[in-house]
């Protein structure tokens, strides 16, 4: 089932896409990067691959149309993280949600929002894993990174030199993170086969960490 939705977060109507099948393995909520939206072709590509693996997906606009016109909002990580938390709470209360585990997928600045949201999330929530694609985890700040206990996969192109450095630095502060470089790939993974590898790594990560339901981090 695919449908367009509207999520109300403190009076702000956020547009979204929801894809949900029977006997879902879990839900993956996407946080897009600056200047992008629920229509991101790359995030939708990953979402479709996750749907094929049996996961339900939720892509949504972190900002309203009016808010997105203010450029600084796109880099307001605390605001974006609060929108992600609000959307997670919305999902948990929705009729589509059936008690399955949840993961976050963040791209670019959306990765920082996903990590900050994970650090602030209610520990009773079934948020079990995170994937960051070409992310800027450094924008989440060290104090938040150190409280992200969920297994976190950082995916970066091997030619994306500056972002590699930022991810390597963030990995030191993340308690449970793995950094994987896609050979020959740039920031947008536009090279032949590069994004296929991103989708495969993402699917494998969520299959591993959402299916096993390792809840030990909740009590760390």
N, C-alpha and C positions, 0 to 999 in steps of 0.2 A: 504493500500500500504506500503510495506517494501522495502527499498533499502539501499545499501551501498553508502556512499558519501565521498567526500574529500573536506575539508574546508581549504581554503588558508588564513592563518593569517600572514601577513607580510612575505610572501615567505615560510612559514612553512606549509607543507601539513599534516593536521590532519585527521585521518581516523574516520569515524562515521557511526552510524546506524540511519536511520530515519524511523519512522512508522507514517503514516498519513491516517486518514479516512475522509470520507465526513461528513460535518456538525460537525466538531471538536469543542469540548467545549473550547479548548485552547491547548497550547503547554507547555510541561514540559521538561526543559533542565537539563541533569544530569551532575554532576561533581563528578567523582570517587575519591577514596582515593589513597594514596601513594602505588605504586607497582601494582595497578590495571589498568584497561583499559575499553574501550567500551564493552569488552567481559565479564565484571564482572557478574557472575551468579546471584548475589543478586540484583544488579541494574536492570538487564534484567528482573528479576522476578517482581520487582515493576513496571517496564515499561509495561510489559504485562498486569498487573492488571489495570493500568491506561488506557491502550488501550481499555480494556473491558468496562471501564466507559465512553469511548468516547473522551479521551484525545489523542492528538498526542504527540509523544516523540522523543527526540533527544539525543542519547548517543554518545560521541566522546572522542577521546584520547586527553588529555590536553597537552601531550608532543609528539614529534616525537620519533621514535625508537632510534635515536642517542641521543636525549636529555634525554631520560629515563635512559640511561646507566650511566648518571651522577647522583649519588644518591641524592645529595643536591638539584637538580632540583625538586624532588618530594615534597620537603618541602619549595619551593620558592613560598610562597602564593601570593605575588604580581604578579609574572609571571603567575601563574595558574589563578588568577582573571582576568588578561588581556586577557588570552586565552578564558575565559568564556564570557567576554564582546565582544570580537571579533566574537565569534561564535553566540552570540545573535544578533549582528548587521548583520551577514551573513544570519541568519534565517529571520530577518525582511525584508531583500531585496530579499529573495528567492521566486520563484513562488508558493511554497507550502503554504506560509504564507498568511492568509486571514483576518488579522486584529483582530484575537482573542487574549485573554489574555495569559500571559506567567508566568510560575512559575519555580523556581529552586529547584532541589533536590540534596543535597550534602551529601556525605558519608565521614566520617573520615576527612582527610585533605581537601577533596573536599568541606566539609561544610564551612571551613574557607574561601576557595576561593569563594564560593557562597555568603557568607555574605559580603566579601570585594567588590566583583563585584556589589552587590546590593547597597552598600553604594556609589559606584562611578558611577553607571549607570545614563544615561540620564533620567531626570525626565519625559520626554515625552514618554518614553518607557512604554508599558503596562505590566510592571513587578509587579504582584500583590500579590505573596505569595511565601514562602520558607519553605522547609522541610529539616531538618538535621538529618541524621541517624548515631548514634554512633559517633557524630561529635567532632571535635576539634575547636570549635568557638573561643577559647582563642588565637589561632594562627592568627586570623584576627586583633587583637589589639583593645584596647578600643576605640580609636578615630574613627575607622571604625564602630564598633558595634553600637555606639551611633547614627550613621547616617543611620542605617538600619530601615526604617520606614514600610516596608512590614510586615504583619502578619507572624510570624516565629514559626514553630513547631519544638521543639527539642525532639527527640526520643532517649532514652538511656535504656539499659538493667539495671534492678535493681541490678544485681550482678557486674556491671561495675563501681566499686566504684570510682576509680580515675577520670574516664570520667564524672561521675555524678557531682563530685565537680567542674570540669572545666565548665560544662554546667550551673550549678547553679550560678557560678560566672559570666559567660557571660550573663545570663538571666537578671542580675541586670542592665547591660549596654544596653541591647536591649530594645528599646522603646515599642515593641509590640510582646512579645514572650510568649510561653507556653511550659513548660517542662512536658513530659509524660514519666513515667518509665514503661517498660514492665516487669511484675513480673517474677522472676526466670530466666531472660535472661542475657546472658553474652555479651561481646562486639560485636560478630558476629551474635548474635541472632540465634544460631544453635539449641537451644532447641526446642522440639516439639511444634508447634503452635506459636512460638515467631515471626517468620518472617511473618506469616499470619497476625498477629496483626499489624506489621509494615506496611504492604501493606494496610490494612484496614484504619489505622489512616492517612496514606498518602493520600489515595483516598478521605476520608472524608474531610480532610483539604483543598485539592484543589477544591473539589466540593463546599465547603462552600465559599471559598475566591475568587475563579476565576469565579464562576457562578454569584455571587452577584455583581461583578465588583465595589467593594467599592474603589473609587478613592480618598477618603478624604485625605489619607496620602500624596498625591502629593502636597498638599497645606499646609501641617503642618509646 
